């Protein structure tokens, strides 16, 4: 586990690393840049760079954490990647099931596989499942998420690359929005953000605005018309 700078979580846990690009949101992948940097630094876990790699020895880390945490699972990968077998996904879920004192946040762009595996997995209430929705083409992922058996479902509209229009927020519990940051960052527009915020407000869904992004994300900040919006679903630790 490592502490995270991602505002909507506290720490990260990576029982697998590596991924492959499948949609527009992947173009400037921060995890790929980081993985290659860690490989160059000689970090054993990243000896394969950004190739999909399973780390059996990382599976049992949550059993050692003494304090309740909000954990982003696979910040450096996609748990529902085609190269990660269902048998390993089940192992990850078993660990999450065994540690109800922690909240585990899982995020995927492979919503079809999420739904395919859904009934084979034990969705305890401490597992929050999300899909990335960066543009109109990615909106179909919401329907797959909605049909899954996850008890808490969320959308990560980051990097937000286009207007999303009307979003069906039925059975959605949380929405994160953010602009792309770092080299080659693509622009985000205020009207896109405000439209999503208005829809969340209308449906009484927590809205979390992470950042405007850009090459200098710190300068651009995270305020919407002078206000910070970082709402989250109610967190219950057992």
Buried (B, 14 or more C-beta within 10 A) or exposed (E): BEEBEBBBBBBBBBBBBBBBEEBBBBEBBBBBEBBEEBBEEEEEBBEEBBBBBBBEEBBEBBEEBEEBBBBBBBBBBBBBBEBBEEEBBBBBBEBBBEBBBBBBBBBBBBBEBBBBBBEEBEBBEBBBBBBBBBBEEBBEBBEBBBEBBBEBBBBBBBBBBBEBEEBEBEEBBBBBBBBBBBEEBBEBEEEBBEBBBEBBEEBEBBBBBBBBBBEEBEEBBBEBEEEEBEEBBEEEEE
